[in-house]
Amino acid sequence: MRRGIVGFHLDDEHHWVAELECGHGQHMRHDPPWQMRPWTQTAPGRAARIGARVDCLKCDRGEPPADGAGPAA
């Protein structure tokens, strides 16, 4: 299910996590050469992705958000 990005935060390992409108999070790692997301490394790059829609596999599986916020379906 496609969901919009509403924000970002760093996890405990200092990887960027996209906060989705459904309340789920999705890692957006820049880990060359396997994952190339250089836009995650700057505030303007992340800001440009606000509103972008990404596949949320957790919504596809019907999982509730970890913090109970937002709709799961």
C-alpha positions in Angstrom: 0.0 0.0 0.0 1.4 3.4 -1.0 1.8 5.9 1.9 3.2 9.4 2.0 6.3 10.4 3.9 5.5 13.0 6.7 8.8 13.2 8.4 12.2 11.6 9.2 14.1 10.6 12.4 17.3 8.8 13.2 17.2 5.4 14.7 19.5 4.2 17.5 22.1 3.1 14.9 22.0 6.6 13.1 20.1 5.4 10.1 17.3 7.6 8.7 13.7 6.3 9.1 10.9 7.8 7.0 7.8 8.5 9.1 4.8 7.5 7.1 1.3 8.9 7.2 0.0 5.6 8.4 2.1 5.7 11.6 4.6 3.1 10.4 8.3 3.8 9.8 10.5 2.7 7.0 14.3 2.8 6.9 15.8 4.9 4.1 19.4 3.8 4.4 22.3 5.2 2.3 24.6 2.2 2.3 26.7 2.2 -0.9 27.1 0.2 -3.0 23.9 -1.8 -1.9 21.5 1.1 -1.2 22.0 4.4 -2.9 20.0 7.2 -1.2 22.4 10.1 -1.0 19.5 12.5 -0.5 19.1 11.1 3.0 22.4 12.7 4.1 21.2 16.3 3.9 18.2 18.2 5.5 17.2 19.7 2.0 17.4 16.2 0.5 15.1 14.7 3.1 12.8 17.7 3.0 12.4 17.3 -0.8 11.0 13.8 -0.1 8.2 14.9 2.3 5.0 13.8 0.6 6.6 11.2 -1.6 4.7 7.9 -1.6 6.4 4.6 -0.8 5.2 1.1 -0.4 4.4 0.2 3.2 4.7 -3.5 3.6 3.5 -3.3 7.2 0.2 -1.8 6.0 0.0 -4.6 3.3 0.2 -7.1 6.2 -2.3 -5.2 8.3 0.2 -4.5 11.1 -0.8 -1.7 13.5 1.8 1.1 14.0 4.2 0.5 16.9 3.1 3.5 18.9 -0.6 3.1 18.1 -0.8 6.3 16.1 -2.4 6.6 12.7 -4.6 4.2 10.7 -3.2 0.8 9.9 -5.3 0.2 6.8 
